[in-house]
């Protein structure tokens, strides 16, 4: 379990250890998965498992770990009788987040959007653009995002397709796919592979 505790902010280690040390769950690190940061599953034999991407920065790792532990706690109480991210999970997740929701654990630029997110947590932190952007600033490996683009920049998305950034809307970025000429809307925190300004 120490390899997991090494991944989170030092000020949260004692707290996290206290809530998982007696739990019957295995935790595994995975290589970067584009579609998720972590997950919780129960095998047919009843074994409970949490997996988390190994490349997450300490703050996102902690949030993801508490997210998945919340699934574990909900499963222990309700089994599979409730929605994965319903009110039962939201309540558990909020209760687990509150003890670390302070400036000893998170820097100010993460703490403010995280506090707002905690009021009504979504299934993924990526669905909260402000929180996701704040967390991305502390990534171990620097990545590029749609929000970094200038108008008319051409870029390759993680799906391998090429687009041109047309304009910024209120919450999303309007882009056109070069091959099909179709318009698509991207979240500002959508990761991109390559980008260059249109000449």
Order of alpha helices (4+ residues) and beta strands (2+ residues): alpha-alpha-beta-beta-beta-alpha-alpha-alpha-alpha-beta-beta-beta-beta-beta-beta
